[in-house]
Amino acid sequence: MKEQKAVLVGGGVADWGKAMAAPDGVARFTYATEGTARLSVEDRDDAYLYVYFTGVDDINDEHIVTSGFGNGTMTDGDGDTINIKVDWYWKDQQDQGRFTLWSGNGKWAGIEGVIDVKLKPALTSSDSRFGAFLEGEGTVRQSG
């Protein structure tokens, strides 16, 4: 399997569930995110994707997501999907995340890899929604 450079650019909106106090001083809540993205993989045509994932985040009093995780899918126009796990964290005064691609179907069967992203928040004042633009790069490989 050859490793290929991958670039992910997109945006979306997360609907937050009711925040519950946690013993470590943050609030914890569930979320569901919908958005769109462009995945550019070396030696392939760009893929335009519908992205959906759900998870759990921790947020502080300044509406900063300090950590979190989720699972979801990225689906292309042909209906083929990439399964993803995402981990969110705060580093260097920046919302960041890691998308781990762990399987897929159709043209994405056998795909795996990691793409590290940085978020640029677009909607942060709400207690029930969060919007952001993201971009990042990493590597993927595909068996078969």
C-alpha positions as CSV (number, residue, x, y, z in Angstrom):
1,M,0.0,0.0,0.0
2,K,1.4,3.3,-1.1
3,E,0.9,6.3,1.3
4,Q,-0.6,9.3,-0.4
5,K,-0.8,12.9,0.7
6,A,-4.4,13.9,1.6
7,V,-5.9,17.3,2.2
8,L,-9.3,17.8,3.8
9,V,-11.1,21.2,3.6
10,G,-14.7,21.7,4.7
11,G,-17.2,23.2,7.1
12,G,-20.3,22.3,9.1
13,V,-22.6,23.0,12.0
14,A,-22.8,20.9,15.2
15,D,-26.0,20.8,17.2
16,W,-25.1,20.4,20.8
17,G,-27.1,18.5,23.4
18,K,-27.8,19.8,26.9
19,A,-24.5,20.5,28.6
20,M,-24.0,18.6,31.9
21,A,-21.5,19.6,34.6
22,A,-18.6,17.2,34.9
23,P,-16.3,16.8,37.9
24,D,-13.3,18.2,36.1
25,G,-14.8,21.7,35.8
26,V,-16.0,21.5,32.2
27,A,-19.4,20.9,30.8
28,R,-19.9,17.7,28.8
29,F,-22.5,17.2,26.0
30,T,-23.4,15.2,23.0
31,Y,-23.3,16.6,19.5
32,A,-24.3,15.8,15.9
33,T,-22.5,17.5,13.1
34,E,-23.4,17.8,9.4
35,G,-21.3,19.5,6.8
36,T,-19.5,19.2,3.5
37,A,-15.9,18.7,2.6
38,R,-13.5,18.3,-0.3
39,L,-11.0,15.4,0.1
40,S,-8.0,15.7,-2.2
41,V,-5.8,12.6,-2.3
42,E,-2.6,12.5,-4.3
43,D,-3.1,10.8,-7.8
44,R,-6.9,10.8,-7.5
45,D,-9.7,13.2,-8.5
46,D,-11.0,15.4,-5.7
47,A,-13.9,13.9,-3.8
48,Y,-16.8,16.1,-2.6
49,L,-18.4,14.7,0.5
50,Y,-21.3,14.9,2.8
51,V,-20.0,14.6,6.3
52,Y,-22.0,13.4,9.4
53,F,-20.7,12.4,12.8
54,T,-21.8,12.3,16.4
55,G,-19.9,12.3,19.6
56,V,-19.2,13.8,23.0
57,D,-17.3,17.1,23.8
58,D,-16.1,18.9,26.8
59,I,-16.4,22.7,26.8
60,N,-15.2,25.4,29.2
61,D,-16.8,28.6,30.3
62,E,-15.3,30.4,27.2
63,H,-17.1,28.1,24.8
64,I,-13.8,26.4,23.9
65,V,-14.0,22.7,23.2
66,T,-11.1,21.4,25.3
67,S,-11.5,17.7,24.2
68,G,-13.9,15.4,22.6
69,F,-14.4,12.5,20.2
70,G,-16.8,11.2,17.7
71,N,-17.5,8.7,14.9
72,G,-19.1,9.2,11.5
73,T,-19.1,8.9,7.8
74,M,-18.0,10.9,4.8
75,T,-20.2,10.0,1.7
76,D,-19.4,10.9,-1.9
77,G,-21.9,11.7,-4.7
78,D,-21.9,8.0,-5.7
79,G,-23.0,6.9,-2.2
80,D,-19.6,5.4,-1.3
81,T,-18.5,6.1,2.2
82,I,-15.4,6.5,4.4
83,N,-15.8,5.7,8.1
84,I,-14.1,8.1,10.4
85,K,-13.2,8.6,14.0
86,V,-12.5,12.1,15.2
87,D,-10.6,13.3,18.3
88,W,-10.8,17.0,19.2
89,Y,-8.4,18.9,21.4
90,W,-7.1,22.4,22.2
91,K,-3.5,23.1,21.4
92,D,-1.4,26.3,20.8
93,Q,-4.5,28.4,21.3
94,Q,-6.3,26.6,18.5
95,D,-9.2,24.2,18.1
96,Q,-7.7,21.1,16.4
97,G,-8.7,17.6,15.6
98,R,-7.5,14.3,14.2
99,F,-9.6,12.4,11.6
100,T,-8.8,8.7,11.5
101,L,-10.1,7.1,8.4
102,W,-10.5,3.4,9.2
103,S,-12.5,1.8,6.4
104,G,-14.9,2.4,3.6
105,N,-17.0,0.8,0.9
106,G,-17.1,1.1,-2.9
107,K,-14.2,3.1,-4.3
108,W,-13.1,3.7,-0.7
109,A,-12.9,0.0,0.4
110,G,-9.7,-0.6,2.3
111,I,-8.9,3.1,3.0
112,E,-7.1,4.1,6.2
113,G,-5.1,7.0,7.4
114,V,-4.9,10.1,9.5
115,I,-5.6,13.8,8.7
116,D,-4.9,16.4,11.3
117,V,-7.1,19.5,11.0
118,K,-7.4,23.0,12.5
119,L,-10.8,24.6,13.0
120,K,-11.8,28.2,12.4
121,P,-15.0,28.8,14.4
122,A,-17.7,30.7,12.6
123,L,-20.5,30.4,15.1
124,T,-19.5,30.3,18.8
125,S,-22.0,32.5,20.8
126,S,-24.8,29.9,20.9
127,D,-25.2,27.4,23.7
128,S,-26.8,24.9,21.3
129,R,-24.9,25.2,17.9
130,F,-21.3,25.5,16.8
131,G,-20.2,26.2,13.3
132,A,-16.7,25.9,11.9
133,F,-14.5,25.7,8.9
134,L,-11.7,23.1,9.0
135,E,-8.7,22.4,6.9
136,G,-5.8,20.0,7.3
137,E,-3.6,17.4,5.8
138,G,-2.2,13.9,6.4
139,T,-1.7,10.6,4.7
140,V,-3.9,7.8,3.6
141,R,-3.4,4.4,2.0
142,Q,-5.8,2.0,0.4
143,S,-5.5,-1.8,0.1
144,G,-6.9,-3.6,-2.8
